[in-house]
């Protein structure tokens, strides 16, 4: 492993890979389990924090005699994903629902929302991102990309959409969790521990998967 001697910034989200998970949290093996796209606008996340408990007691003269506060605790990540266009297969993978196809497994023509009142993607998905590096105005000489991993994400809400003289919003919101069983991922290309809510490493440019329209197999 090369020891990094530079400290580049992360710029320009180049790629996103989404993969369905099985009930254990492992990448789901199947013919339609993943999607790799460069039509991703942004991946956003922030920590959701449960505030610590303050315990304070005053004595009879009004002075504080007990002062204790437990630490704040990070519960999960609040996450959102924005894509360029209403891609039915990617939307289905992210949030469930039904693909509207010609025949049993023909051309995908559209998308139908999941049934109300149900959890449409109970196992969640994993999300990976690849972003460019920049140091002093140029790409890093080696390990030119950051590879980001969120091993379990549940996108439970779609942002408001409006049909108008403008671009239709394609934003999905939800939560990111730890996942002890994601392992090396759907591409078998993650060589470190992947169990935390988010992790990243530097990788070479040629390790980024190619973008393609349509669902792909995981074996």
Secondary structure, DSSP 4 states (H G I P E B T S, - for coil): -PPP---PEEEEEEEEEEEEB-TTSSBPPEEEEEEEES-EEEEEEEEEEEPPPEEEEE-TTS-EEEEEEPPPEEEEEEEEEEESS--HHHHHHHH--EEEESTTT--EEEEEPPPTTS-TTTT-EEEEEEEEEEBTTB--SSS-EEEEEEEEEEEEEE-----SSSPPP-EEEEEEE--TT-TTTTTT---S---SS-EEEEE-GGGSPPP-SS-EEE-
